[in-house]
C-alpha cells in the first residue's frame, strides 16, 4: 500500500479575513430588499413612456421589445 501524505501538525488558528464589502448575508439582504422595488420602478417608467407613443402598432412593438430585452415570457 502506498503511504499517505503527511498531515500538517496543526491547522492555522486565525480565521480568514472578512470580505471588504461586509458579510455575505448583509449583502444578500440588501439585494433582496432593493431589487424588487427597483424592477417595479423600471417597469412603471417604461410602461408610462410606452403609453405616450399614441400609435397602437408602435405600442405593441415597444412592449415586445421591452419584454424581449428583460427576457420575460
C-alpha positions, 0 to 999 in steps of 0.5 A: 500500500502506498503511504499517505501524505503527511498531515500538517501538525496543526491547522492555522488558528486565525480565521480568514479575513472578512470580505471588504464589502461586509458579510455575505448575508448583509449583502444578500439582504440588501439585494433582496430588499432593493431589487424588487422595488427597483424592477417595479420602478423600471417597469412603471417608467417604461410602461408610462413612456410606452403609453405616450407613443399614441400609435397602437402598432408602435405600442405593441412593438415597444412592449415586445421589445421591452419584454424581449430585452428583460427576457420575460415570457 
